Amino acid sequence: MLTVETVRKDTIDLTPADFFEMMKENPSEIASFHVIPPTLGKSHDFGKVRVKLSTPRYEVEL
C-alpha cells in the first residue's frame, strides 16, 4: 500500500505576473493578498505577492 504525505497550504507566494494571471482566471480563489517588496541588491528580484487562498491547497511532499 502506498501512502502519500500532503501539506496544507493556506497561502502561496506568487510572482507579480502569476498573480495577475490568477486574478484574471480564478479571482474567487483569492481571499486576500499583500505585496512582499523586492530585496535590495538583487537585480532580478521583483518582489512577490502573498495570496491567502479562499480554499486551501494540498501539496505532496517528496
N, CA, C and O atoms as a Maestro MAE file, in Angstrom:
{
 s_m_m2io_version
 :::
 2.0.0
}

f_m_ct {
 s_m_title
 :::
 protein
 m_atom[248] {
  # First column is atom index #
  i_m_mmod_type
  r_m_x_coord
  r_m_y_coord
  r_m_z_coord
  i_m_residue_number
  s_m_chain_name
  s_m_pdb_residue_name
  s_m_pdb_atom_name
  i_m_atomic_number
  :::
  1 25 0.844 -1.173 0.000 1 A "MET " " N  " 7
  2 3 0.000 0.000 0.000 1 A "MET " " CA " 6
  3 2 0.894 1.243 0.000 1 A "MET " " C  " 6
  4 15 1.909 1.287 0.696 1 A "MET " " O  " 8
  5 25 0.514 2.233 -0.775 2 A "LEU " " N  " 7
  6 3 1.271 3.476 -0.898 2 A "LEU " " CA " 6
  7 2 0.579 4.588 -0.126 2 A "LEU " " C  " 6
  8 15 -0.620 4.814 -0.284 2 A "LEU " " O  " 8
  9 25 1.338 5.276 0.703 3 A "THR " " N  " 7
  10 3 0.805 6.416 1.453 3 A "THR " " CA " 6
  11 2 1.470 7.680 0.949 3 A "THR " " C  " 6
  12 15 2.686 7.724 0.767 3 A "THR " " O  " 8
  13 25 0.668 8.704 0.725 4 A "VAL " " N  " 7
  14 3 1.175 9.979 0.240 4 A "VAL " " CA " 6
  15 2 1.016 11.022 1.342 4 A "VAL " " C  " 6
  16 15 -0.083 11.232 1.855 4 A "VAL " " O  " 8
  17 25 2.117 11.671 1.698 5 A "GLU " " N  " 7
  18 3 2.090 12.733 2.695 5 A "GLU " " CA " 6
  19 2 1.773 14.062 2.001 5 A "GLU " " C  " 6
  20 15 2.390 14.405 0.992 5 A "GLU " " O  " 8
  21 25 0.821 14.796 2.541 6 A "THR " " N  " 7
  22 3 0.456 16.092 1.962 6 A "THR " " CA " 6
  23 2 0.640 17.201 2.988 6 A "THR " " C  " 6
  24 15 0.624 16.962 4.195 6 A "THR " " O  " 8
  25 25 0.812 18.406 2.487 7 A "VAL " " N  " 7
  26 3 0.960 19.597 3.323 7 A "VAL " " CA " 6
  27 2 -0.122 20.586 2.912 7 A "VAL " " C  " 6
  28 15 -0.308 20.868 1.728 7 A "VAL " " O  " 8
  29 25 -0.824 21.103 3.897 8 A "ARG " " N  " 7
  30 3 -1.880 22.073 3.637 8 A "ARG " " CA " 6
  31 2 -1.265 23.451 3.416 8 A "ARG " " C  " 6
  32 15 -0.440 23.901 4.210 8 A "ARG " " O  " 8
  33 25 -1.665 24.118 2.338 9 A "LYS " " N  " 7
  34 3 -1.187 25.461 2.013 9 A "LYS " " CA " 6
  35 2 -2.367 26.428 2.059 9 A "LYS " " C  " 6
  36 15 -3.266 26.367 1.220 9 A "LYS " " O  " 8
  37 25 -2.353 27.326 3.054 10 A "ASP " " N  " 7
  38 3 -3.378 28.361 3.137 10 A "ASP " " CA " 6
  39 2 -2.962 29.611 2.378 10 A "ASP " " C  " 6
  40 15 -3.805 30.388 1.929 10 A "ASP " " O  " 8
  41 25 -1.635 29.802 2.236 11 A "THR " " N  " 7
  42 3 -1.107 30.941 1.490 11 A "THR " " CA " 6
  43 2 -0.073 30.441 0.488 11 A "THR " " C  " 6
  44 15 0.586 29.424 0.707 11 A "THR " " O  " 8
  45 25 0.057 31.172 -0.612 12 A "ILE " " N  " 7
  46 3 1.089 30.878 -1.605 12 A "ILE " " CA " 6
  47 2 1.762 32.186 -1.997 12 A "ILE " " C  " 6
  48 15 1.137 33.246 -1.972 12 A "ILE " " O  " 8
  49 25 3.035 32.107 -2.359 13 A "ASP " " N  " 7
  50 3 3.786 33.264 -2.832 13 A "ASP " " CA " 6
  51 2 3.905 33.167 -4.346 13 A "ASP " " C  " 6
  52 15 4.376 32.161 -4.876 13 A "ASP " " O  " 8
  53 25 3.475 34.218 -5.037 14 A "LEU " " N  " 7
  54 3 3.474 34.247 -6.494 14 A "LEU " " CA " 6
  55 2 4.300 35.413 -7.009 14 A "LEU " " C  " 6
  56 15 4.474 36.417 -6.319 14 A "LEU " " O  " 8
  57 25 4.805 35.270 -8.224 15 A "THR " " N  " 7
  58 3 5.422 36.415 -8.895 15 A "THR " " CA " 6
  59 2 4.297 37.358 -9.292 15 A "THR " " C  " 6
  60 15 3.145 36.931 -9.380 15 A "THR " " O  " 8
  61 25 4.602 38.635 -9.535 16 A "PRO " " N  " 7
  62 3 3.546 39.557 -9.951 16 A "PRO " " CA " 6
  63 2 2.807 39.082 -11.201 16 A "PRO " " C  " 6
  64 15 1.587 39.227 -11.280 16 A "PRO " " O  " 8
  65 25 3.521 38.515 -12.181 17 A "ALA " " N  " 7
  66 3 2.877 38.040 -13.408 17 A "ALA " " CA " 6
  67 2 1.913 36.890 -13.108 17 A "ALA " " C  " 6
  68 15 0.803 36.852 -13.638 17 A "ALA " " O  " 8
  69 25 2.339 35.957 -12.259 18 A "ASP " " N  " 7
  70 3 1.471 34.830 -11.895 18 A "ASP " " CA " 6
  71 2 0.251 35.306 -11.116 18 A "ASP " " C  " 6
  72 15 -0.842 34.765 -11.279 18 A "ASP " " O  " 8
  73 25 0.436 36.321 -10.265 19 A "PHE " " N  " 7
  74 3 -0.685 36.865 -9.503 19 A "PHE " " CA " 6
  75 2 -1.729 37.486 -10.432 19 A "PHE " " C  " 6
  76 15 -2.926 37.254 -10.260 19 A "PHE " " O  " 8
  77 25 -1.282 38.276 -11.418 20 A "PHE " " N  " 7
  78 3 -2.241 38.890 -12.343 20 A "PHE " " CA " 6
  79 2 -2.952 37.832 -13.178 20 A "PHE " " C  " 6
  80 15 -4.129 37.984 -13.502 20 A "PHE " " O  " 8
  81 25 -2.246 36.766 -13.526 21 A "GLU " " N  " 7
  82 3 -2.873 35.671 -14.268 21 A "GLU " " CA " 6
  83 2 -3.932 34.980 -13.405 21 A "GLU " " C  " 6
  84 15 -5.006 34.631 -13.894 21 A "GLU " " O  " 8
  85 25 -3.622 34.785 -12.115 22 A "MET " " N  " 7
  86 3 -4.585 34.171 -11.198 22 A "MET " " CA " 6
  87 2 -5.806 35.063 -11.015 22 A "MET " " C  " 6
  88 15 -6.935 34.577 -10.949 22 A "MET " " O  " 8
  89 25 -5.571 36.384 -10.933 23 A "MET " " N  " 7
  90 3 -6.693 37.318 -10.784 23 A "MET " " CA " 6
  91 2 -7.613 37.261 -12.003 23 A "MET " " C  " 6
  92 15 -8.832 37.378 -11.876 23 A "MET " " O  " 8
  93 25 -7.024 37.081 -13.177 24 A "LYS " " N  " 7
  94 3 -7.814 37.042 -14.407 24 A "LYS " " CA " 6
  95 2 -8.577 35.723 -14.540 24 A "LYS " " C  " 6
  96 15 -9.746 35.721 -14.926 24 A "LYS " " O  " 8
  97 25 -7.918 34.594 -14.221 25 A "GLU " " N  " 7
  98 3 -8.512 33.285 -14.451 25 A "GLU " " CA " 6
  99 2 -9.346 32.765 -13.274 25 A "GLU " " C  " 6
  100 15 -10.384 32.139 -13.492 25 A "GLU " " O  " 8
  101 25 -8.914 33.011 -12.037 26 A "ASN " " N  " 7
  102 3 -9.595 32.454 -10.859 26 A "ASN " " CA " 6
  103 2 -9.691 33.470 -9.725 26 A "ASN " " C  " 6
  104 15 -9.110 33.243 -8.664 26 A "ASN " " O  " 8
  105 25 -10.391 34.564 -9.904 27 A "PRO " " N  " 7
  106 3 -10.443 35.562 -8.829 27 A "PRO " " CA " 6
  107 2 -11.132 35.061 -7.561 27 A "PRO " " C  " 6
  108 15 -10.883 35.599 -6.482 27 A "PRO " " O  " 8
  109 25 -11.979 34.061 -7.663 28 A "SER " " N  " 7
  110 3 -12.678 33.558 -6.474 28 A "SER " " CA " 6
  111 2 -11.756 32.781 -5.536 28 A "SER " " C  " 6
  112 15 -12.119 32.552 -4.382 28 A "SER " " O  " 8
  113 25 -10.578 32.370 -5.999 29 A "GLU " " N  " 7
  114 3 -9.614 31.658 -5.150 29 A "GLU " " CA " 6
  115 2 -8.880 32.595 -4.197 29 A "GLU " " C  " 6
  116 15 -8.288 32.133 -3.221 29 A "GLU " " O  " 8
  117 25 -8.907 33.901 -4.459 30 A "ILE " " N  " 7
  118 3 -8.140 34.872 -3.674 30 A "ILE " " CA " 6
  119 2 -9.016 35.425 -2.555 30 A "ILE " " C  " 6
  120 15 -9.992 36.130 -2.809 30 A "ILE " " O  " 8
  121 25 -8.659 35.099 -1.321 31 A "ALA " " N  " 7
  122 3 -9.367 35.659 -0.172 31 A "ALA " " CA " 6
  123 2 -8.801 37.034 0.169 31 A "ALA " " C  " 6
  124 15 -9.553 37.969 0.441 31 A "ALA " " O  " 8
  125 25 -7.463 37.155 0.153 32 A "SER " " N  " 7
  126 3 -6.783 38.418 0.378 32 A "SER " " CA " 6
  127 2 -5.347 38.265 -0.116 32 A "SER " " C  " 6
  128 15 -4.900 37.162 -0.430 32 A "SER " " O  " 8
  129 25 -4.629 39.394 -0.180 33 A "PHE " " N  " 7
  130 3 -3.235 39.344 -0.618 33 A "PHE " " CA " 6
  131 2 -2.492 40.543 -0.073 33 A "PHE " " C  " 6
  132 15 -3.102 41.547 0.296 33 A "PHE " " O  " 8
  133 25 -1.170 40.440 -0.023 34 A "HIS " " N  " 7
  134 3 -0.321 41.596 0.257 34 A "HIS " " CA " 6
  135 2 0.996 41.423 -0.486 34 A "HIS " " C  " 6
  136 15 1.437 40.309 -0.772 34 A "HIS " " O  " 8
  137 25 1.604 42.557 -0.786 35 A "VAL " " N  " 7
  138 3 2.818 42.589 -1.598 35 A "VAL " " CA " 6
  139 2 4.037 42.466 -0.694 35 A "VAL " " C  " 6
  140 15 4.145 43.155 0.320 35 A "VAL " " O  " 8
  141 25 4.951 41.583 -1.074 36 A "ILE " " N  " 7
  142 3 6.240 41.446 -0.399 36 A "ILE " " CA " 6
  143 2 7.249 42.181 -1.279 36 A "ILE " " C  " 6
  144 15 7.486 41.763 -2.412 36 A "ILE " " O  " 8
  145 25 7.846 43.263 -0.787 37 A "PRO " " N  " 7
  146 3 8.726 44.080 -1.631 37 A "PRO " " CA " 6
  147 2 9.977 43.340 -2.078 37 A "PRO " " C  " 6
  148 15 10.380 42.358 -1.453 37 A "PRO " " O  " 8
  149 25 10.593 43.809 -3.162 38 A "PRO " " N  " 7
  150 3 11.831 43.174 -3.647 38 A "PRO " " CA " 6
  151 2 12.979 43.352 -2.656 38 A "PRO " " C  " 6
  152 15 12.968 44.257 -1.822 38 A "PRO " " O  " 8
  153 25 13.965 42.472 -2.766 39 A "THR " " N  " 7
  154 3 15.157 42.528 -1.925 39 A "THR " " CA " 6
  155 2 16.170 43.462 -2.575 39 A "THR " " C  " 6
  156 15 16.474 43.318 -3.760 39 A "THR " " O  " 8
  157 25 16.691 44.411 -1.817 40 A "LEU " " N  " 7
  158 3 17.684 45.329 -2.347 40 A "LEU " " CA " 6
  159 2 18.968 44.583 -2.676 40 A "LEU " " C  " 6
  160 15 19.390 43.697 -1.932 40 A "LEU " " O  " 8
  161 25 19.578 44.943 -3.784 41 A "GLY " " N  " 7
  162 3 20.838 44.341 -4.175 41 A "GLY " " CA " 6
  163 2 20.707 43.132 -5.089 41 A "GLY " " C  " 6
  164 15 21.709 42.642 -5.609 41 A "GLY " " O  " 8
  165 25 19.504 42.651 -5.289 42 A "LYS " " N  " 7
  166 3 19.284 41.530 -6.205 42 A "LYS " " CA " 6
  167 2 18.626 42.074 -7.464 42 A "LYS " " C  " 6
  168 15 17.498 42.566 -7.422 42 A "LYS " " O  " 8
  169 25 19.331 41.983 -8.575 43 A "SER " " N  " 7
  170 3 18.888 42.647 -9.800 43 A "SER " " CA " 6
  171 2 17.642 42.027 -10.428 43 A "SER " " C  " 6
  172 15 16.894 42.724 -11.114 43 A "SER " " O  " 8
  173 25 17.403 40.744 -10.212 44 A "HIS " " N  " 7
  174 3 16.255 40.103 -10.851 44 A "HIS " " CA " 6
  175 2 15.129 39.806 -9.867 44 A "HIS " " C  " 6
  176 15 14.253 38.994 -10.168 44 A "HIS " " O  " 8
  177 25 15.133 40.434 -8.719 45 A "ASP " " N  " 7
  178 3 14.085 40.220 -7.722 45 A "ASP " " CA " 6
  179 2 13.046 41.331 -7.864 45 A "ASP " " C  " 6
  180 15 13.334 42.497 -7.598 45 A "ASP " " O  " 8
  181 25 11.832 40.958 -8.287 46 A "PHE " " N  " 7
  182 3 10.763 41.938 -8.466 46 A "PHE " " CA " 6
  183 2 9.740 41.869 -7.346 46 A "PHE " " C  " 6
  184 15 8.668 42.467 -7.441 46 A "PHE " " O  " 8
  185 25 10.063 41.149 -6.296 47 A "GLY " " N  " 7
  186 3 9.135 41.011 -5.184 47 A "GLY " " CA " 6
  187 2 8.177 39.857 -5.421 47 A "GLY " " C  " 6
  188 15 8.223 39.191 -6.456 47 A "GLY " " O  " 8
  189 25 7.324 39.638 -4.462 48 A "LYS " " N  " 7
  190 3 6.335 38.559 -4.521 48 A "LYS " " CA " 6
  191 2 4.991 39.095 -4.049 48 A "LYS " " C  " 6
  192 15 4.900 40.172 -3.460 48 A "LYS " " O  " 8
  193 25 3.975 38.333 -4.316 49 A "VAL " " N  " 7
  194 3 2.647 38.629 -3.814 49 A "VAL " " CA " 6
  195 2 2.207 37.411 -3.003 49 A "VAL " " C  " 6
  196 15 2.106 36.308 -3.540 49 A "VAL " " O  " 8
  197 25 1.946 37.612 -1.710 50 A "ARG " " N  " 7
  198 3 1.477 36.520 -0.854 50 A "ARG " " CA " 6
  199 2 -0.044 36.514 -0.898 50 A "ARG " " C  " 6
  200 15 -0.697 37.482 -0.506 50 A "ARG " " O  " 8
  201 25 -0.593 35.412 -1.379 51 A "VAL " " N  " 7
  202 3 -2.039 35.276 -1.569 51 A "VAL " " CA " 6
  203 2 -2.590 34.322 -0.527 51 A "VAL " " C  " 6
  204 15 -2.101 33.202 -0.379 51 A "VAL " " O  " 8
  205 25 -3.617 34.771 0.200 52 A "LYS " " N  " 7
  206 3 -4.345 33.879 1.098 52 A "LYS " " CA " 6
  207 2 -5.471 33.275 0.273 52 A "LYS " " C  " 6
  208 15 -6.294 33.993 -0.296 52 A "LYS " " O  " 8
  209 25 -5.500 31.951 0.214 53 A "LEU " " N  " 7
  210 3 -6.457 31.246 -0.623 53 A "LEU " " CA " 6
  211 2 -7.799 31.097 0.084 53 A "LEU " " C  " 6
  212 15 -7.856 30.895 1.297 53 A "LEU " " O  " 8
  213 25 -8.871 31.198 -0.684 54 A "SER " " N  " 7
  214 3 -10.195 31.008 -0.103 54 A "SER " " CA " 6
  215 2 -10.438 29.533 0.208 54 A "SER " " C  " 6
  216 15 -11.159 29.213 1.153 54 A "SER " " O  " 8
  217 25 -9.849 28.636 -0.572 55 A "THR " " N  " 7
  218 3 -9.898 27.195 -0.339 55 A "THR " " CA " 6
  219 2 -8.468 26.684 -0.289 55 A "THR " " C  " 6
  220 15 -7.731 26.857 -1.260 55 A "THR " " O  " 8
  221 25 -8.051 26.066 0.800 56 A "PRO " " N  " 7
  222 3 -6.660 25.609 0.909 56 A "PRO " " CA " 6
  223 2 -6.305 24.592 -0.168 56 A "PRO " " C  " 6
  224 15 -7.161 23.873 -0.684 56 A "PRO " " O  " 8
  225 25 -5.021 24.555 -0.489 57 A "ARG " " N  " 7
  226 3 -4.488 23.564 -1.425 57 A "ARG " " CA " 6
  227 2 -3.671 22.567 -0.626 57 A "ARG " " C  " 6
  228 15 -3.160 22.869 0.453 57 A "ARG " " O  " 8
  229 25 -3.564 21.388 -1.176 58 A "TYR " " N  " 7
  230 3 -2.746 20.346 -0.551 58 A "TYR " " CA " 6
  231 2 -1.652 19.967 -1.549 58 A "TYR " " C  " 6
  232 15 -1.937 19.652 -2.705 58 A "TYR " " O  " 8
  233 25 -0.394 19.999 -1.091 59 A "GLU " " N  " 7
  234 3 0.746 19.665 -1.937 59 A "GLU " " CA " 6
  235 2 1.402 18.408 -1.399 59 A "GLU " " C  " 6
  236 15 1.451 18.183 -0.189 59 A "GLU " " O  " 8
  237 25 1.902 17.598 -2.306 60 A "VAL " " N  " 7
  238 3 2.563 16.358 -1.948 60 A "VAL " " CA " 6
  239 2 4.006 16.658 -1.575 60 A "VAL " " C  " 6
  240 15 4.709 17.364 -2.298 60 A "VAL " " O  " 8
  241 25 4.446 16.114 -0.435 61 A "GLU " " N  " 7
  242 3 5.837 16.242 -0.002 61 A "GLU " " CA " 6
  243 2 6.616 15.049 -0.548 61 A "GLU " " C  " 6
  244 15 6.220 13.899 -0.362 61 A "GLU " " O  " 8
  245 25 7.714 15.334 -1.216 62 A "LEU " " N  " 7
  246 3 8.541 14.244 -1.732 62 A "LEU " " CA " 6
  247 2 9.783 14.077 -0.885 62 A "LEU " " C  " 6
  248 15 10.607 13.205 -1.162 62 A "LEU " " O  " 8
  :::
 }
 m_bond[247] {
  # First column is bond index #
  i_m_from
  i_m_to
  i_m_order
  :::
  1 1 2 1
  2 2 3 1
  3 3 4 2
  4 3 5 1
  5 5 6 1
  6 6 7 1
  7 7 8 2
  8 7 9 1
  9 9 10 1
  10 10 11 1
  11 11 12 2
  12 11 13 1
  13 13 14 1
  14 14 15 1
  15 15 16 2
  16 15 17 1
  17 17 18 1
  18 18 19 1
  19 19 20 2
  20 19 21 1
  21 21 22 1
  22 22 23 1
  23 23 24 2
  24 23 25 1
  25 25 26 1
  26 26 27 1
  27 27 28 2
  28 27 29 1
  29 29 30 1
  30 30 31 1
  31 31 32 2
  32 31 33 1
  33 33 34 1
  34 34 35 1
  35 35 36 2
  36 35 37 1
  37 37 38 1
  38 38 39 1
  39 39 40 2
  40 39 41 1
  41 41 42 1
  42 42 43 1
  43 43 44 2
  44 43 45 1
  45 45 46 1
  46 46 47 1
  47 47 48 2
  48 47 49 1
  49 49 50 1
  50 50 51 1
  51 51 52 2
  52 51 53 1
  53 53 54 1
  54 54 55 1
  55 55 56 2
  56 55 57 1
  57 57 58 1
  58 58 59 1
  59 59 60 2
  60 59 61 1
  61 61 62 1
  62 62 63 1
  63 63 64 2
  64 63 65 1
  65 65 66 1
  66 66 67 1
  67 67 68 2
  68 67 69 1
  69 69 70 1
  70 70 71 1
  71 71 72 2
  72 71 73 1
  73 73 74 1
  74 74 75 1
  75 75 76 2
  76 75 77 1
  77 77 78 1
  78 78 79 1
  79 79 80 2
  80 79 81 1
  81 81 82 1
  82 82 83 1
  83 83 84 2
  84 83 85 1
  85 85 86 1
  86 86 87 1
  87 87 88 2
  88 87 89 1
  89 89 90 1
  90 90 91 1
  91 91 92 2
  92 91 93 1
  93 93 94 1
  94 94 95 1
  95 95 96 2
  96 95 97 1
  97 97 98 1
  98 98 99 1
  99 99 100 2
  100 99 101 1
  101 101 102 1
  102 102 103 1
  103 103 104 2
  104 103 105 1
  105 105 106 1
  106 106 107 1
  107 107 108 2
  108 107 109 1
  109 109 110 1
  110 110 111 1
  111 111 112 2
  112 111 113 1
  113 113 114 1
  114 114 115 1
  115 115 116 2
  116 115 117 1
  117 117 118 1
  118 118 119 1
  119 119 120 2
  120 119 121 1
  121 121 122 1
  122 122 123 1
  123 123 124 2
  124 123 125 1
  125 125 126 1
  126 126 127 1
  127 127 128 2
  128 127 129 1
  129 129 130 1
  130 130 131 1
  131 131 132 2
  132 131 133 1
  133 133 134 1
  134 134 135 1
  135 135 136 2
  136 135 137 1
  137 137 138 1
  138 138 139 1
  139 139 140 2
  140 139 141 1
  141 141 142 1
  142 142 143 1
  143 143 144 2
  144 143 145 1
  145 145 146 1
  146 146 147 1
  147 147 148 2
  148 147 149 1
  149 149 150 1
  150 150 151 1
  151 151 152 2
  152 151 153 1
  153 153 154 1
  154 154 155 1
  155 155 156 2
  156 155 157 1
  157 157 158 1
  158 158 159 1
  159 159 160 2
  160 159 161 1
  161 161 162 1
  162 162 163 1
  163 163 164 2
  164 163 165 1
  165 165 166 1
  166 166 167 1
  167 167 168 2
  168 167 169 1
  169 169 170 1
  170 170 171 1
  171 171 172 2
  172 171 173 1
  173 173 174 1
  174 174 175 1
  175 175 176 2
  176 175 177 1
  177 177 178 1
  178 178 179 1
  179 179 180 2
  180 179 181 1
  181 181 182 1
  182 182 183 1
  183 183 184 2
  184 183 185 1
  185 185 186 1
  186 186 187 1
  187 187 188 2
  188 187 189 1
  189 189 190 1
  190 190 191 1
  191 191 192 2
  192 191 193 1
  193 193 194 1
  194 194 195 1
  195 195 196 2
  196 195 197 1
  197 197 198 1
  198 198 199 1
  199 199 200 2
  200 199 201 1
  201 201 202 1
  202 202 203 1
  203 203 204 2
  204 203 205 1
  205 205 206 1
  206 206 207 1
  207 207 208 2
  208 207 209 1
  209 209 210 1
  210 210 211 1
  211 211 212 2
  212 211 213 1
  213 213 214 1
  214 214 215 1
  215 215 216 2
  216 215 217 1
  217 217 218 1
  218 218 219 1
  219 219 220 2
  220 219 221 1
  221 221 222 1
  222 222 223 1
  223 223 224 2
  224 223 225 1
  225 225 226 1
  226 226 227 1
  227 227 228 2
  228 227 229 1
  229 229 230 1
  230 230 231 1
  231 231 232 2
  232 231 233 1
  233 233 234 1
  234 234 235 1
  235 235 236 2
  236 235 237 1
  237 237 238 1
  238 238 239 1
  239 239 240 2
  240 239 241 1
  241 241 242 1
  242 242 243 1
  243 243 244 2
  244 243 245 1
  245 245 246 1
  246 246 247 1
  247 247 248 2
  :::
 }
}
